Amino acid sequence: MSHEVPSRPAIAQLPELVKNQIAAGEVIERPASVVKELVENALDAGAARIHLDLEEGGVALIRIVDDGCGIPPAEIPLAFASHATSKLSDVADLDHIATLGFRGEALASIASVARCRMFSRVRGTPLGASVEVEGGRLGEIRESGGPEGTRIEVRDLFFNTPARRRFLKATATELGRCLDVVQRLALAQPGVGFVVTHDGRRAFEVEPAMDLRARVRRTFGAELADALAPVEVRDGDTVLSGFVAPPRFARNDTTRQMWFLNGRPLRDKILSRVLKDAYRGFIVDGRQSVAFLSLSMDPAKVDVNVHPAKAEVRFRDERRMFGFLVASLRAAVSTIDMATPGERMIDAALRREPSAPVARQFTLPAPAWEPRPEPRERELPVLVREPAPSPASAPTALTASPDLTVAPAATRAQSVRGPLLQVGRTYILQATEDGFEIVDQHALHERLTLEDLKAELARGAVEVQRRLVPELVEVGGAAAELVEPHLEALARIGLLLARFGSGTIAVHGVPARFRRADPAALVHEVIAAVERTGAAPGAEDLLEEILHRTACRSSVMAGDELSELEMRSLLSRAREESNSQTCAHGRPTRVRFTLADLEKAFYRR
């Protein structure tokens, strides 16, 4: 039986419409993509005011009107041609792109999958010109009257590609994505006014004179805008400015992490990592910070031509940029007042109450007189210790923990004035100048324990509690192999481990501060950290990955009864430590109530 060879189709140039529809598949995914490309074109044209009308989430109509420089009639056909642009002239221009758009694909791609109409009038000319384009077919260009600037209408998106249209979401979803695009561009472009309507109703508006904080207030509300902390730093010709939010505004997603590069909104993984590192230790794991940050830099130092939607960039000197951004933002975050305001809790309580105070019947319970139980036996972690020796006198070898006592705190504790009250053996209530604070004793002491260990580590004087008999932890051969190359690094933070047989780790010592340390748990946390990072854990890495949790177990716990001297000592140490507003896991250490909060709670205001 003969085998028939199939005929090979000839190689041929694709028709222009097909090429544009292929490009549209990369650039134009949904109505929000159209909005992004057209608004960016308006901004590149120097528009000071942009008006956007949407119908059915942008599927039925997207109309953008701007007061930019306009397009001459002779260039309108080129505006709808593929890879035709006024923003680049040769390949060298790709090295210093300063405009939002530059590829010359957007209008051609949009016109290939929609019915379009354009009117444009160049500034200073008496008349403009209009044209209609349907499915990529350019109509006749006609002289027309109208205001200076450009108006583009995009109707029936994906009318000729129904498969693409079926993938669109509900109207509310598509509208939300369109608004997100406009809001990001509005925050990135102070000085430009935006108005958005949907089905004839105004959905968003900012005036040209609004600065970034005012735009955040208009977009996301006054509570967030008023709490933002400013950032303004420079590294040569690179300027970082904007705002960071207190950790209490953290979210489950990154939708309010907004970066702008030379006026271009970005969704870049490197910049997301910058914020994660900047907030490390200030925010609960798994939560995402809120920030609005603008980078101004030489366009030649960054490549924006790495993503079809121009949402990601590549910095020429990524390592230097990363270090500059993390250090600058971490310094800004550390200045934020991170105490949870009592007002938020009172507002929540008032929402659960009737709108006005009402008379109620209260029944007082019968007194139950019971003898107070004796304090349970416990070994409280040290709240105050003698000052550490200077580096010159510090021992060169790891030593056992010295005798630590609360007694030296007596003088220092006097600096914390006013009455103190321990509530539920967990919270400490203290008066402030304009109200009172409720302090989480465990969260606060956990942070202080960790900061003390960091200080010891920086001095090279981490104290070790050696075990008379090493504790053996069976972990398996593969896990023991992972740990063995890092034994020296672990010893620098006071964790003395050794290989014992093929699958066992011997624990010879643990950091002296960790009075409640579980050697077996520590070993397993080391293994998990090495597996997670895939690299040798340095001292800082181990503090991040392991010792946070160990510090948690080694601190004053919820349920530990503290004497008044111990409470004063703890609060006194907190005053001396600048980084005491959150625990090692990012939870706040205190809630603050002002007199205004109390007046609100008691309906005095």
C-alpha positions, 0 to 999 in steps of 0.5 A: 500500500503506497503512502501518500505524502500530504501537500504542503501549503505554500508560505505566504504573507498574512493579510494586514487584517489577519496580522492586526487581529493576531496583534489584537489578541496580545494587546486588546484582551477586553474593554479595559485594554482599549481604555488603557491604550486610548487614554495613554495616547491622549496623555502622550498628546499632552491632554490636560483633560480626558473624558471617558464614556462607557456603555455596557462595561465598555463592550457597547461603547468606549468614547474618549475625548481629550484636549491634546495636540490633535492629529493632522488629516494627512496622518489619520490613515497612518494612525490606524496603520500597523507599526506606525507611530510618532514616538519612535524614529529609529532603533536607538530610540528604544533605549530611552522611551519616555512616552507611554505608548511607542509600538504603533499597534494599538489603534490598528489592533482596536480597529480590526475588532471593532467599529471605530470613529475618529475626529481630530483637530490640531491646535490652532487650526480652524477645522479638523477631520473625521473617519470611520473604520469598521473591522480594519477597513478605513473609510473616507476622511472628511473635513469636519468641525469640532473642538481642538483635540481628539475624539475616538469612539469604539463600538461593538468590541469583538463584533467580528470575533464572537469567540473572543466576545464570549470570554468577556465577563459580566458588565460590572466586572468589565466596568471595574477593570476599566475604572481600575485602569483609569484610576491608576493613570489618574494617580500616575498623572497629577495635573491631568483631569479625568471624568468617567461616565457609565451608561450616562452616570458619572462613575469617577472624577478628579480635577487637574489641580488635585495632588496625589493625596487628594486623588487617593482620597477621591478614589479610596476614601479619607481614612486611607488618605489621611493616614498615609506617610510621605516618601521623598528620597533621591539617589542621583537622578533617581527620585522616589516619591509618594506615600506608604500606608500603615500596616492596618490597611493591609489587604489580601491582594495587591490591588492597592500597591501602585507603582508609577515609573515616569508617569507609567503605571506598573504591575511589576514583580520586582517592585512587589518584592520591594514592598514585601521586604520593606514591610517585613516584620511590620505586617502579618504574613500573607497580607499585602501592604498599601502604597502609592509610589512614583519613580522618576528616572532617566529613561535610558536606565530602564527598559519598558519594551519587555511586555506586550501590555508594557506592565513590566520593566527591566532596570539596567542596574537592578541590584542597586535599584532594589537596595535603594528602594527597600532601604528608603521605604523601610525607613519611611515605614518605620516612622509610621504610627502603627498603633491601631486607633480605637476609633475604628473599633468604636465605629464598628461597635456603634454600627452594631448599636441603635442610631441613638442611645436607648434606655435598657434594663440591666440585671447585675449578677450576684457577687461570687466571692471566691478565693483568688487562686495562687499564682501558677508556677511559671518561669517568666522570660526576662523583662530587663537585664544588665546592659550588654558589654561593649564590643571590646570587652565581649567574650570571643567565644559563646558562653552560657547565659549570665544571671538575669534579673528584673531588679535593675529595672526599678529606676528605669521603670519609674519613667513609665508614670501613671497607673497600670492595669493588667487585663485578662493576664494578657493586656496592659492598660496605661494612660496617655496624655490624650487617652489611654493605650492597651498593650499586648504584653506577648506581642510587645515582649516578642518584638523586644526579644527579637531586637535584643537578639539582633543586637547581640548578633550584630556585636557577635556576642550571641549567648548560648545555653549549652545542654549537658546532654545533647538532644537527638532529633531524627530527621532522615538522611536527606534532611540531615544532608540539607542542614550539614552545610549550614552548621557554621552559619547556625552557630553564629546565631547561637544554635549549636547543631552537629550531624549524628549518624546518617539521619540524626541531628544533635542539638548541643546548644540554643540561644540563651534568650530562648528559655522555652525553645523546643530543640526538635521544633527548631531543627525542623524549622531550620530544615523548612527554611533551607528547603524554602530558600534553596540557599545557605541561610545567613544570620538575617535569613534565619532571623526571618525564617526561624527565630521569629517563631522561636522568639514568640515561644520565648516571650511573656505569653498571654495568661502570664500574670505580671507584677507592676514592676514587670509591667513598668519594665516592659513598657520602659524598654519599649520606649527605648526601642524604636521598632516596638510598634509590631510584633515579629509577625507584624501584628500591632502591639497596642491599640490607642484610644483618644479622649475624642474616641471616648466622647464618641463612644459615650455620645458626647460628640 
